[in-house]
């Protein structure tokens, strides 16, 4: 499943998401969801691939961290075609 994190989630909701993730999933941080970069890499490491929209990071002054790959809109499109389902958080 492709998980689209579009906002800065609360800690309970973030934990709920992390408990659902499997190695086959992918997480994309976009819009205000890029504010979760530090939490996801330092506090709650993910068992799956994690991506962040580069332009959203740049607009919010966020720097990509180790374990999070920067992608553009064509990368987002490619990931949506690789996953049969998605969920927005």
C-alpha positions in Angstrom: 0.0 0.0 0.0 1.1 3.5 -0.7 0.7 5.8 2.3 0.5 9.6 1.5 1.3 11.7 4.6 0.0 15.1 3.8 0.0 16.8 7.2 2.0 16.8 10.4 0.3 13.9 12.2 -0.1 13.7 16.0 2.0 11.1 17.8 -0.9 8.6 18.3 -1.9 8.7 14.6 1.7 8.4 13.6 2.2 5.3 15.8 -1.0 3.8 14.4 0.4 4.2 10.9 3.8 2.8 11.7 2.1 -0.3 13.3 0.4 -1.0 10.0 3.4 -0.7 7.7 5.0 -3.7 6.0 8.1 -4.0 3.9 5.9 -4.0 0.7 4.5 -0.6 1.6 5.8 2.8 0.6 5.4 6.1 2.5 5.4 9.5 0.7 5.8 12.7 2.7 4.1 15.6 0.9 2.7 19.0 1.7 3.0 19.6 5.5 3.7 15.9 5.9 7.4 16.7 5.2 7.6 18.1 8.8 7.6 14.4 9.9 11.0 13.8 8.4 12.8 14.0 11.7 10.3 11.9 13.7 10.2 9.1 11.1 14.0 8.8 10.8 15.0 9.3 14.4 12.1 8.3 16.6 10.0 5.8 14.6 12.2 4.1 11.9 10.1 2.6 9.1 10.1 -1.0 7.9 9.5 0.2 4.3 10.7 2.7 1.7 10.1 6.3 2.5 10.1 9.2 0.0 9.5 13.0 0.3 8.5 15.4 -2.4 11.6 17.6 -3.0 9.6 20.8 -3.8 7.6 20.5 -0.6 10.7 20.1 1.4 12.3 23.1 -0.3 9.2 25.3 0.3 9.2 24.4 4.0 13.0 24.6 4.6 13.2 20.9 5.4 16.3 18.9 4.6 16.1 15.2 3.5 17.4 12.8 6.1 19.1 9.5 5.7 16.7 6.8 4.7 14.3 9.2 3.0 14.6 9.5 -0.8 13.6 12.8 -2.5 11.3 12.5 -5.5 9.6 14.8 -7.9 6.0 14.6 -9.3 7.1 12.0 -11.9 8.5 9.9 -9.1 5.1 10.2 -7.3 3.3 9.1 -10.4 5.6 6.1 -10.7 5.0 5.0 -7.1 1.2 5.3 -7.5 1.3 2.9 -10.5 3.4 0.4 -8.5 0.9 0.1 -5.6 -2.6 -1.3 -6.0 -4.1 0.8 -3.2 -3.3 4.0 -1.3 -4.3 5.8 1.9 -4.0 9.4 2.8 -3.1 10.4 6.3 
